[in-house]
Amino acid sequence: MQIALSGVSYTYPSAIEPILSNVSITFPVGWTALLGDNGCGKTTLVRIACGQLEPDSGSVTRGPFCTLCAQETATPPDALYDFAAAYDREARELRRIFRIGDDMPWRYGDLSCGEQKKLQVACALWQRPDVLALDEPSNHLDADAREQLVSALARYQGIGILVSHDRALIDTLADRCASFEPKGIVVRPGGYTAAHAQAAREREALVRERAAAKDQLARLSAEKERRAREATRADARRSKRHIDPKDKSAKAKIDLAVFTGQDGARGRLSAQMDAQVDAARARVDAAFVHKRYDGDLWIDAHPSPRKTLLRIPATHIPCGTEQLEIPELYVGNTDRIGIVGPNGAGKSTLLAHMRTLLADDLTMLDIPQEVDTRRRDDLLERIDDLSSAERGRVLSCVAQLNSDPDRILEGGRTSPGELRKLILAAGLLDHPVLIIMDEPTNHLDLHSTRALERALASYPGALLLVSHDVAFLDACTTRVWEVRGGTVIAR
């Protein structure tokens, strides 16, 4: 059993360029990870493989029952209430692995995004699909939940398609990696580490081949030029135009050279070099090494003149079915605070409470975990209304975060990762003194994550970041608020 896509192309309505063009790939039994930058077409390919989109051209051979877990968690999965009412062995085992309480499916809308993600994956596995596609399944998940995810997915025996930027998850699950590259989709065996190492070896070999090809081209070009000069001199020697008509001996020497082919041979040798030089030039072109732009994003901002941006009085606030105890907390104008804690502990609830206490005249950039369609449409409308200079700054920022700005704004479907970059780029126009980001690395590819990390690390204002990415927080923040066991601990 396998899924086969052959010559598949797809263009989103109103988009100028196709997001997929003549793509062919086969998904066998086992886990195949799709790797690539934001907006390269990974989600589109998965939706076509699972029958949610029909390609403009090409053919698709699908499995009989496909299930796709989308990146977004706001919409409850189709089988949620059937799973909630089921007490068969598989349902009980999945509840145990994911630590899903009996009441959680019935209050899906009140759960954290991480808890929703666990239910989304559990419902998909419970249906036992022939094809299971997961789009960024580790988004929103804390360390414990990621271990639960790996344990559950390792039991799956069908065709698995994994879209993820989580290197550890890919290394643990994937049998092969399909990477979106400028030359097309390239499939390599193993997880992320093995596939990345193989790609690096291929690139090094290509760099060596290109250097050798350029040396050969230079050598042949020089030889061609030398032979062309010899042929020109030979042509001049064959000419009788400037010889005295009475000089019979000189004319005889020229006639002998033409008869024996000595001078003509030089011209033929020069012409033969053209083919060799063309072949060498083609070799150089074939060994083209694509360069990646890894720029640094500069944030034009300054700390607020107010020394204290936010005071949070000690209080208790509702958090799910419990209460969250908050001590007295302060956010200074240059404080860099990472908010950590397990899924469902109340991190996003704490952020929501803090937003109600912020001064109305405080210039801030606030990017939530998930961005709805309305905010996306409002954002694109705002960008349309910008001046040429402001739009140029936004597009430059998006480009430095590793996405094609023209493709994002041309009218095609914007991926969640691209949308977050666009919100950040547009928000920076306001010179914020406070940046709030809930799970900032969700949906971002690895190069974009590194670019964002470098930018936030040099940001001079105040930061509030909720994240499960320990390395990211270590690079960007200096203080930690831990939300655990119904209380907030500042340390």
C-alpha positions in Angstrom: 0.0 0.0 0.0 1.3 3.5 -0.9 0.3 6.9 -2.0 1.6 8.1 -5.4 1.6 11.6 -6.8 2.7 12.0 -10.4 3.3 15.3 -12.2 1.1 17.2 -9.7 0.7 20.9 -10.1 -1.5 23.3 -8.1 -2.1 27.0 -8.1 -4.3 28.8 -5.5 -7.1 30.9 -6.9 -5.8 34.4 -7.8 -2.2 33.4 -7.2 0.2 34.3 -10.0 2.6 31.3 -9.7 1.8 27.7 -8.9 2.8 26.6 -5.4 3.4 23.1 -6.7 4.7 22.4 -10.2 5.1 18.9 -11.7 5.7 17.2 -8.4 6.1 13.5 -8.2 6.5 11.6 -4.9 5.6 8.3 -3.4 4.6 7.7 0.3 5.1 4.1 1.4 4.2 2.5 4.7 6.1 4.1 7.5 6.7 7.8 8.4 7.8 10.2 5.7 8.8 13.7 7.0 8.3 16.7 4.7 10.9 19.4 5.1 11.1 22.9 3.7 10.7 26.6 4.3 7.4 28.3 5.2 5.2 28.6 2.2 7.1 26.1 0.0 4.0 23.9 -0.4 4.2 21.2 2.2 0.7 21.6 3.6 -0.7 21.9 0.1 1.0 18.7 -0.9 -0.5 16.9 2.1 -4.0 18.2 1.5 -3.7 16.9 -2.1 -2.4 13.5 -0.9 -5.3 13.2 1.5 -8.0 14.3 -1.0 -8.8 17.7 0.5 -7.6 19.4 -2.6 -7.7 18.3 -6.2 -4.6 19.1 -8.3 -4.8 21.3 -11.5 -2.9 18.6 -13.3 -1.2 15.2 -12.6 -2.5 12.1 -11.0 -2.9 10.9 -7.4 -3.3 7.3 -6.1 -4.6 7.5 -2.6 -5.3 5.1 0.3 -9.0 4.2 1.0 -9.1 6.2 4.3 -7.0 9.3 4.9 -7.0 11.5 8.0 -5.3 14.9 8.2 -4.6 16.7 11.5 -4.2 20.3 10.5 -1.9 22.9 12.1 -4.8 24.8 13.6 -6.6 23.4 16.7 -9.6 25.8 17.0 -12.0 23.5 15.2 -12.8 20.3 17.1 -11.9 17.1 15.3 -14.7 15.3 13.5 -14.5 12.2 15.7 -14.2 14.1 19.0 -17.5 13.1 20.6 -17.4 9.5 19.3 -13.9 9.2 20.8 -15.2 10.8 24.1 -18.0 8.2 24.3 -15.8 5.3 23.3 -14.3 2.9 25.9 -12.8 0.3 23.7 -9.2 -0.8 24.3 -7.7 1.6 21.8 -9.6 4.6 23.2 -8.6 3.8 26.7 -4.9 3.3 25.7 -4.8 6.7 23.9 -6.4 8.4 26.9 -3.7 6.9 29.1 -0.8 7.8 26.8 -2.0 11.4 26.3 -3.4 11.8 29.9 -6.8 12.8 28.6 -9.3 13.3 31.4 -12.9 12.1 30.8 -14.2 15.7 30.8 -11.6 17.2 28.4 -13.4 16.3 25.1 -16.6 17.9 26.4 -15.0 21.2 27.2 -12.7 21.4 24.1 -13.2 25.1 23.6 -11.9 25.8 27.1 -8.7 23.8 26.7 -5.3 25.1 26.0 -4.0 24.8 22.4 -1.6 22.0 23.6 -4.4 20.0 25.2 -6.5 20.5 22.0 -3.6 19.3 19.9 -3.4 16.1 22.0 -7.1 15.4 21.6 -6.8 16.1 17.8 -4.0 13.5 17.4 -5.7 11.0 19.7 -9.0 11.2 17.7 -7.1 10.7 14.5 -5.2 7.6 15.8 -8.4 6.1 17.3 -10.0 6.0 13.8 -7.1 3.8 12.6 -6.7 5.4 9.1 -4.8 3.9 6.3 -3.0 7.2 5.8 -2.3 9.6 8.7 -1.0 13.1 7.9 0.1 15.4 10.7 0.8 19.1 10.1 3.1 20.4 12.9 1.8 18.0 15.5 4.2 19.2 18.2 3.1 22.8 18.1 1.9 24.0 21.5 3.1 20.9 23.3 5.3 20.9 26.4 8.1 18.4 27.0 5.9 15.8 28.6 3.2 16.1 25.9 5.9 15.6 23.2 7.0 12.4 24.8 3.3 11.3 24.9 3.0 12.2 21.2 6.1 10.2 20.2 4.8 7.2 22.2 1.4 7.3 20.5 2.7 7.9 16.9 5.3 5.1 17.2 2.5 2.6 17.4 1.0 3.6 14.1 1.5 1.0 11.4 0.1 2.7 8.2 1.3 5.4 5.8 2.4 8.4 7.9 3.1 11.8 6.5 4.8 14.2 9.0 5.0 18.0 8.3 7.2 19.4 11.0 10.2 21.6 11.9 10.7 19.6 15.1 14.1 17.9 14.5 13.9 15.6 17.5 10.4 14.4 16.5 11.5 13.7 12.9 14.7 11.9 14.1 12.6 9.6 16.3 9.8 8.7 13.9 10.8 9.3 10.3 12.1 6.5 8.0 12.8 9.0 5.2 12.7 12.7 4.6 11.4 14.5 1.5 12.9 17.9 1.3 11.5 20.8 -0.8 14.5 22.2 -2.6 15.0 24.6 -5.6 15.6 21.6 -7.9 12.5 19.8 -6.7 11.6 17.3 -3.9 14.5 15.2 -2.9 13.9 12.1 -0.8 16.7 10.9 1.5 16.7 8.0 4.0 16.6 8.4 7.8 15.4 11.2 10.1 16.3 14.9 10.1 19.9 14.4 11.3 20.8 11.7 8.7 19.0 13.5 5.8 20.6 16.8 6.7 24.0 15.3 6.9 23.5 13.6 3.5 22.3 16.9 2.0 25.4 18.6 3.4 27.6 15.9 1.8 25.8 16.4 -1.5 26.3 20.2 -1.3 30.0 19.8 -0.5 30.4 17.4 -3.5 28.5 19.9 -5.7 30.8 22.8 -4.5 33.9 20.7 -5.4 32.4 19.7 -8.8 31.6 23.3 -9.6 35.1 24.5 -8.7 36.6 21.7 -10.9 34.2 22.6 -13.7 35.1 26.3 -13.5 38.8 25.4 -13.6 38.2 23.2 -16.7 36.2 26.0 -18.4 38.9 28.5 -17.7 41.6 26.2 -19.1 39.6 25.3 -22.2 38.7 28.9 -22.8 42.3 29.9 -22.7 43.2 27.1 -25.1 40.4 28.1 -27.4 41.7 31.7 -27.5 45.2 30.5 -28.2 44.1 28.3 -31.1 41.9 31.1 -32.5 45.0 33.4 -32.6 47.0 30.6 -34.4 44.2 30.1 -36.9 44.1 33.9 -37.5 47.8 34.0 -38.2 47.4 30.9 -40.4 44.7 32.7 -42.4 47.0 35.7 -42.8 49.8 33.4 -44.0 47.6 31.8 -46.6 46.7 35.2 -48.1 48.7 36.2 -51.3 47.3 39.7 -51.3 50.4 41.4 -50.1 53.0 39.2 -52.0 54.9 40.6 -54.9 53.3 39.0 -58.1 56.8 38.2 -59.2 57.7 36.3 -56.0 57.0 32.8 -57.2 58.8 31.1 -54.2 56.5 32.7 -51.6 53.4 31.7 -53.6 54.6 28.2 -53.9 55.1 27.9 -50.1 51.5 29.0 -49.5 50.2 26.6 -52.0 52.1 23.7 -50.4 50.7 24.6 -46.9 47.2 24.6 -48.2 47.8 21.3 -50.2 49.2 19.5 -47.1 46.6 21.0 -44.8 49.1 22.4 -42.3 47.4 25.7 -41.9 43.8 24.4 -42.3 44.4 22.0 -39.5 44.9 24.9 -37.1 41.5 26.3 -38.1 39.8 23.0 -37.6 41.4 22.5 -34.2 40.2 25.9 -33.1 36.6 25.1 -34.3 36.7 21.8 -32.3 37.4 23.7 -29.2 34.0 25.4 -29.3 32.2 22.1 -28.6 34.6 21.4 -25.7 34.1 24.8 -24.2 30.3 24.5 -24.5 30.4 21.2 -22.7 32.5 22.7 -19.9 30.1 25.6 -19.6 27.2 23.2 -19.3 29.0 21.3 -16.6 29.4 24.5 -14.6 25.7 25.3 -15.0 24.7 21.8 -13.9 26.8 22.2 -10.7 24.9 25.3 -9.6 24.9 25.7 -5.8 21.8 27.5 -4.5 22.7 30.1 -1.9 20.5 30.8 1.1 20.1 34.3 2.5 20.4 34.3 6.2 20.1 38.0 7.1 19.7 39.7 10.4 16.4 41.4 11.2 17.0 44.8 12.7 14.1 46.1 14.9 13.9 49.9 15.0 12.7 50.5 18.5 13.7 52.0 21.9 12.7 51.3 25.5 9.8 53.1 26.8 10.5 56.3 28.9 8.3 54.7 31.6 10.4 52.5 33.8 7.4 50.3 34.7 5.1 49.2 31.8 2.8 46.9 33.8 2.0 46.2 37.5 0.0 43.1 38.1 -1.6 43.1 41.6 -1.8 39.9 43.6 -5.0 38.1 42.7 -6.8 34.9 41.8 -8.3 34.5 38.3 -10.4 31.6 36.7 -8.3 29.1 34.8 -10.3 26.3 33.3 -12.2 24.6 36.1 -9.6 25.9 38.7 -8.1 29.1 39.9 -4.7 30.6 39.1 -3.0 32.4 41.9 -0.9 35.4 40.8 1.5 37.2 43.1 2.3 40.8 42.6 4.4 41.1 39.4 6.0 43.9 37.5 7.2 44.3 33.9 9.9 46.9 33.5 10.7 48.8 30.2 13.7 46.5 29.4 12.6 43.3 31.1 12.9 40.1 29.0 10.5 37.5 30.5 10.0 34.0 29.5 6.7 32.4 30.7 7.0 28.6 31.0 4.9 25.7 32.3 3.0 22.5 31.2 0.1 22.5 28.9 -3.1 23.7 30.5 -1.3 25.3 33.5 -2.6 28.8 32.6 0.2 30.5 30.6 -2.2 31.9 28.0 -4.7 32.7 30.7 -2.0 34.8 32.5 -1.3 36.7 29.3 -4.9 37.4 28.7 -5.2 38.8 32.2 -2.1 41.0 31.7 -3.5 42.4 28.5 -6.5 43.9 30.4 -4.1 45.8 32.7 -1.9 47.4 30.0 -2.3 51.2 29.4 -4.2 52.1 26.3 -1.4 54.4 25.0 1.3 51.8 25.3 2.7 50.9 21.9 3.0 47.1 21.7 3.1 44.2 19.3 1.0 41.3 20.4 1.1 38.0 18.4 -1.2 35.2 19.7 -0.7 31.5 19.3 -3.2 31.2 16.5 -4.3 33.9 14.1 -7.9 33.8 12.8 -9.0 34.6 9.2 -10.4 38.0 10.2 -7.1 39.2 11.5 -5.4 37.9 8.4 -7.8 39.8 6.1 -7.4 43.0 8.2 -3.6 42.7 8.1 -3.5 42.3 4.3 -5.9 45.3 3.9 -3.6 47.4 6.2 -0.6 46.5 4.1 -2.4 47.5 0.9 -2.9 50.9 2.4 0.7 51.5 3.4 2.9 54.0 1.6 5.6 52.6 -0.8 8.3 53.2 1.8 6.4 51.4 4.6 5.5 48.5 2.4 9.1 48.2 1.4 10.1 47.9 5.0 7.5 45.2 5.6 8.5 43.2 2.6 12.2 43.6 3.5 11.5 42.3 7.0 9.6 39.3 5.6 12.4 38.5 3.3 14.9 38.5 6.1 12.7 36.0 7.9 13.2 33.6 5.0 10.0 34.0 3.0 9.2 35.3 -0.4 7.2 38.6 0.2 5.8 38.7 -3.4 4.3 35.3 -3.0 2.7 36.2 0.3 1.0 39.3 -1.0 0.1 38.0 -4.5 -3.3 36.6 -3.3 -2.4 33.0 -2.7 -3.0 31.2 0.6 -0.7 32.4 3.3 0.6 29.7 5.6 0.4 30.1 9.4 4.2 30.6 9.5 4.2 33.3 6.8 1.2 35.0 8.5 3.1 35.3 11.8 6.1 36.8 9.9 3.8 39.3 8.2 2.2 40.3 11.5 5.7 40.8 13.0 6.9 42.9 10.0 3.8 45.1 10.0 3.8 45.5 13.8 7.4 46.7 13.8 6.4 49.8 11.8 4.8 51.2 15.0 8.2 51.0 16.9 6.7 48.9 19.8 8.1 49.3 23.3 6.7 45.9 24.3 6.5 42.7 22.3 4.2 39.9 23.5 4.4 36.5 21.6 2.6 33.4 22.6 4.5 30.4 21.2 6.6 32.5 18.8 8.3 29.5 17.1 5.1 27.7 16.2 4.8 27.2 12.5 8.2 28.7 11.8 10.9 26.8 9.8 14.3 26.4 11.3 16.0 29.3 9.5 13.1 31.6 10.3 13.3 30.6 14.0 17.0 31.5 14.1 16.4 34.8 12.4 13.7 35.7 14.9 15.8 34.6 17.8 18.7 36.9 16.7 16.2 39.8 16.3 14.5 39.4 19.6 17.9 38.9 21.4 18.9 42.4 20.2 15.5 44.0 20.8 16.0 46.9 23.3 12.4 47.1 24.7 10.4 44.7 26.9 9.6 41.1 26.0 7.0 38.7 27.2 7.4 35.3 25.5 5.4 32.1 26.2 7.3 29.1 24.8 8.2 25.5 25.3 11.4 26.0 23.3 14.0 26.2 26.0 16.9 27.1 23.7 14.9 30.0 22.2 14.0 31.4 25.6 17.6 31.1 26.8 18.7 33.2 23.8 16.0 35.9 24.1 15.1 36.3 27.8 16.7 36.9 31.2 13.9 36.2 33.6 11.4 33.3 34.0 7.8 33.2 35.3 6.8 29.6 35.8 3.1 28.7 35.8 2.6 25.4 37.5 0.2 23.8 40.1 -2.2 26.7 40.0 0.3 29.4 40.8 2.8 31.8 39.1 6.3 31.7 40.4 8.7 34.5 39.4 12.4 33.5 39.4 
